[in-house]
Structures are given as C-alpha cells and as structure tokens.
Amino acid sequence: MPFPYISEKKKLNVFSRQSIDGNFIVLDNGYTHYQLKGDADAETVVLVHGFSVPNFIWDPTFHALTEAGYRVLRYDLFGRGFSDRPKTDYTLKLFANQLRDLLDALHITEPINLCGLSMGGPITATFTANHPERVKRLALFDPAGGKVLPHPISLKLLLVPGIGELLIGLFGDKILLKSMKTDFYNLDLVADFIAKYRPQMQYSGFKRALLSTMRGDALGDSSALYRRVGKLGIPTLLIWGEQDKTVPFDQAKDVQASLKNARFHSIPNSGHIPHYEKADEVNPILLDFLSSS
C-alpha cells in the first residue's frame, strides 16, 4: 500500500493535463511538461531547473532569451511541476536521460546552449559529460555538487526509510514552503514565488519523488563530474549569489577548481537564485556569454 501523502489529492492524467498551460510529450518514463519558444533556425538554449521548483523559476531568463532571438526550451523534471512522477529511482541518470530523450523527441539535434540551476548543475554536467558533441556552451547557476551539502538533523531523518515518509507526509508542505524563503535575499519576492510553487504539490507522487531524489546521487558530491566536464574544453559560465544559503557561496571555489577555465561572476545582494532576484544584472552576463565565439 503506498504511503498516504494526504495533501496530494490530484492525479496527472489525460484529463488534468488538458487544464494545464504548456505542452506535453511522452518519453520513456512518462509525460514531460515543457515550453519551447522561438524560431526553429535560431540557436537553442535549454534551461534545467533544480531540486523542487519547476520551470517557472526560469521566467526572467526565458523571457530575456526569447526577446534576444534565441529558441528556448524549459521543462519540468520528472517528479516536479506537471511532468509525470514515475515510480523509479530519481537519479542523475534518470534526469540526464530525460533531457536526452526530450531533445530527441523534439528533433533538436544541433549543439545546444545548456543552463543548469542548483541540482540542474550536476544534471547538465552529467548530460554534457555523456554527450559533449551536443553541448555548445554550459552555464551553471549556484550549482549543487561542489561537495556534499551540510544538512541539519531534521533533513538527515528524511533519508531514513519509513521515518522520512512519515515526516514528509505529515509536515512536508510546511517544510517545503518554509525552505523557499532560504533561497531568497529579497524576501519581498517570496509570496508570489510560493503562489506559483503550490499547484504542483497537489499532484500524487511529488513528495515520493523528492524523497527518492534526496536518497540518490543528484545532491551528492559531483566534483569528479565537474572535473570531467572541465577537461572537455566547452565554454562554461559560473554565476553565484553571494548570499546563497542553500548551496553556500563558499562552494563556488570548489566548483571553480573543477571547472578551471569557467568565467565566474558573483552576484551581490542575491541568494540561491540570482537569475530570478537580480535578472537585470544576470541576464546581460548570460547574453554576453552566449554571444561569445
């Protein structure tokens, strides 16, 4: 009998998908929710989000890139947003394969400009390491994986089978919504952000997917993976909010050590999502990087 996550009252199916904005495409592990905008002949930029916040987290970046003439793809990772929540292990392999299968299904064969945020860092690095011929440039925003993240005892308990299910079943909504605040330096943005975040929490399988991800390799030490990518010679951009509490700013030096030739920009007065909080500052940096030879 599946654990009763009582707040997950809806199911993602053919009927619920009809009322959700965006597009859906079926891949090997289920439906993926995505948005693709821009001229098919333009350079493609793909945006990969992090641990729990779906693709709306790229709103400022998505709009800036499409206005600049790029073809932009953003999507929800399995288990998040309005993509399916398959009953499987949520690992870097699953997420990297989802990206590969999505590009194949959409017939995007030319090398892409790939952007990864937080957990999207090791996901995009995994894809890049496995398919270097498909990546033209790589941009990482406050990426996880420079080394193991410090976890309080309360989060460590979530890793224990049975106890984790009980805790996230009883207190998961409160834990997740409270954690949103730690991503921000400017707390004025939190209320609107949470309003966009809540809808995905109603769909069955969300908390199960998050627990599986926490217990897998996607939030572990990916330093060896970054070193592997660093040897490929692919132009790389690294952006980090100086007040990041989620993936602490001092981990930037660890990722820089692995990606020795990456361009690095620190963003003051910004937390874990500098592209969202400080879009006016970050977008020109990204656009300049994308236009470089």
N, C-alpha and C positions, 0 to 999 in steps of 0.2 A: 504493500500500500504506500503510495507516495506521501511525503510529509505534507501536512496541511498548511500551506502558506495562505492564511485566511484572507489577506488583503488582495491576493491575485484572483480576482473574480471573473476575468475575461480570458478568452482564448483567441489566439491569432489563427484565423481560418479564412476561407474564401469570402465569408460574409463580412467579417470585421475589416479585412483589407480593403473592401470597397469604400469604406468611410475614411480612409487614411490618405492624406496627401502624399504625393510622390509616386515612385514606380516600384514594381516588384518583379523579380526574376528568380526562377527556381534553379538552384545549384545542387550539387550532390548531397549537401547536408540540410537542404531546405530552402525556403524563400529568403532572399535578401532584399531589404528595402533600400532604395538608392535614389539619388537625383543626379542627372547628367545634363549639363547645360553648356552651350557654346557651339561654335562652328566645328564641324567634323574635321575640317582641314587645319584647325589651329593646334598648337601644342597642347598636350593633355597634362593636367595637374590632378593628382589623386590625393584626397585628404582622408587620413585614417585617424579616428578618434581613440580615446583611452579606455580606462577600466570600466566605467559605468555610464558616463554621459554620452548619449548618442550623437548623431551627426549634426544636430543643431549647434553644437559647440563651435562649429566652423563657420557660423553665419557671417561674421565680418570678413573673414578670409575668402569665403565662397563668393560673396558679392564683389569684393575688390578685384578678384582674379577674373571673374566673368566680364566685369566692366573694362578690364585691361585687355580683353580679347582672347583670353585663354579658354580652352574647353576644360570644364572642371567636373570631376566626379567625386561625390561624397556618398557614404553609405553607412548603414548600421552593422556593426559586428554581430555575429551570431550571439544570441542571448541578450541583446540590448535593443533599445528603440523598438522598431516594428519588424525587425528581422526575426526569423524563427528561433526557437530555443531547443535545438536538438538534444536528445538525451545521450550525451557523449562527454568525453574529457575536453575541457576548454584549455587548450594548449597553444603555444606559438605555432605549432604545425597546423592546427585547425584554422587559426586566423590567417596565416600566410597562404594556405591553400584556398581559403575563401576569397582572398584578394586575387590570386591567380585565376581561379575559376570565374570570378566576376569579370575580369578583363577579357578572358577568352569568350565568355557568353556575350559580351557587348562588342566583340570583334575589335578590341583595342590592341593592336599588335605593335604599334610604333613604341619606341622607348618613351617612358613617362617621367614626369617630374613628380616625385613622391614625397609627401609630407606626413610625418607621424608625430602625434602628441602623446606625451606621457607613456602609457603602455603601448600606444601606437608606435613608439620608438623601437622597442625590440621586435614588434610585428613587422614594421617596414624594413628593419635591418635584416630580419630573417628572410624576407622576400628578396631583398637586394643580394644577400649572400648566395641565395639559391638560384636567382635569375639575374645576374649582373647585366646581361645583354638587354634586359627590359627596363633598366633604370638609367635615365639621363642625368638627373640630379636628385639629391636627397636632402630634405630639410627636416630637422628634428627640433621639436619644441618641448623643453623641460622633460626630456625622455627618461623613463624609468630604466633601471638595469645597470647603471654605472657601478653599483654594488647593491647588496641586499638592503632594502629599506628597513629602518628601525620601526618596530611595531610594539605598541603598548600591550599589556597582558590581555586586555579585552579583545583585541584583534587576534592575538595568538589563540585564544579559546575558540575562535571561529574555525580554526584549522582542524580542530578535533572532531572526528566523525561523531554524529549524534548531538554533541554539545553545540556545535556550530549551527546545525539545522534548527535546534531548539531556540538558540539565541536570535538568529536572524528571522526565524518565524515569528517570534514574539515581539522583538524590538527592531527588526530590520528597517522598517520605514523611518523610524526615528533616527537610527544610526546613520542611514544613508543621507537623509536630508540635513542632518547636523553637519555631516562631513563636507557638504557643499560649501559651507562658509569658510572652511580652511583653505579652499582653493583660491580665495579672493584676497586682494589687498584693499580694494574699494568695495566695502560692504553694501553700498547703495545698489549694486548690480545683482545682489543675491536673490531678492524676492522674485524678480522677473525670471531669473535663471531657474529657480525651483519650480515655478509655474510651468515651464517648458519641460522640466525633468519628470514631473509626477506621472503623466499619462502612461509611460512605459511600465511603471511599477504595478499597474493593474493586470498585466497580462501574465498568464501562467508560465512558469519556468524562469522568470527573471532572477529571483534570488538563488535558485538552484544553480544557474549559470555563473553567477558571481562567486558563489562558494567554490565551485569547481575551478574557476579561474584562480582564486586565491590559493588553492591547493596544488596548482600546476606550476609550470615554469615561466609563465608570462610576466610575473612580478619578481622573479628571482634575479640573480647576478648574471647579466648579459654582457659582461666586459669582454669575454673572449669573442663573442659575436661581433661586438663593435670593433674589436681589433681586426677581425677578419674583413669587415667592411672597409676599414681604414686602409687596407692594403690593396683595394681594388682600383683606386685612383678616380673614383666617381666624385665629382664636385659635391661637397657637403656643407650645409649651413647648420649651425647650432645656436639656438636662441633660448635664453633662460631668464625667468623673472627673479630678480634679486631677493624678493621676499617670499619665495616659494617655501611653503611648509610641508607640502605633500611629497615632493621629491626635492629635498633640501638643496639650496643653491650651492653648497659646498661640494655636491656631487658633480657639478659641472666640470671641475678639474679632472675628475676620474674619466668622464666621457671624452674630454679633450685629449687626455693622454692616449686614449684608444684611437680616436679619430684625429690623428696628428695634423692633418692638413685642412681641417674644417675651419670655415670662417666662424668666428664666435662673436655674438652680441649679447651683452647683459642688459636687461631692461629694468631700470629703477622704478620704484613705487608700483610693483607688479608682483602678483603671486604666481600660482601654478599655471595660469592660462594667460600669458602676456598678450597673445594674439587677440584675445577677447577683451581684456581690460584696457589694453593700450594699442588698439588697432591702428590709430593714426600714426603711431610710431613704428609698429612692426610691419605693417603692410608695405611701406616703401622699401624696407630692408629686404623683404621677401621678393618683391617685384624686381629690385636691382639684381638680386641673386639669380632669378630666373632668366633675366635678360643677358646675363654674362656669358661669354663664349667659353 
